[in-house]
Amino acid sequence: MPAKGKETPGKKGKKTIARNRVARHDYEITETFEAGVVLTGTEVKSLRERASQINDSFCIIRKGEVWWVGAHIHPYSNGGVWNVDPDRRRKLLLHRRQIDNLDGRLRQKGLALVPLELYFDEHNRVKLAIGVGRGKKLYDKRHDMAKRQSDLDIRRALKERSR
């Protein structure tokens, strides 16, 4: 049974499960990584069944391992006693060099590791796109909103002119 979600154009077989829309609003993302997620069987079946909640989640590095904290994956409807805690910490799989690089960069003031998107890749593995970001100030958010609005006005004017 195919996974529910949107297939992204350009990347064949990528099916989005959940997207963190607030992340790009609150953080200026400088670099993104793709990480595997250690899940149990019932969690994967649950992700195929329905979406999960990743808006309030974040990633931390402890003892050379990357952990995903605060994500909520709903319990599988037919899981029974095999369902695990829906809010548990989940380990992320990255290369050792990537983890060491991220650990060094996160020690800088103001940087954070933010989950951006949870999806099934072309081999039906659950992946998490994470980004290294710096928190935006209020005036940065206002500037982005003003730029988005001006771009929208320009597109409307061009469309109106071409009629």
Buried (B, 14 or more C-beta within 10 A) or exposed (E): EEBBBEBEEEEEEBBBBBBBEEBBEBBBBEEEBBBBBEBBEBBBBBBBBEBBBBBEBBBBBEEEEBBBBBBBBBBBEEBEEEBBEBEEEBBBBBEEEBBEBBBEEBEEEEBBBBBBBBBBBEEEEBBBBBBBBBEBEEEEEEEBEEEEEEEEEEEEEEEEEEE
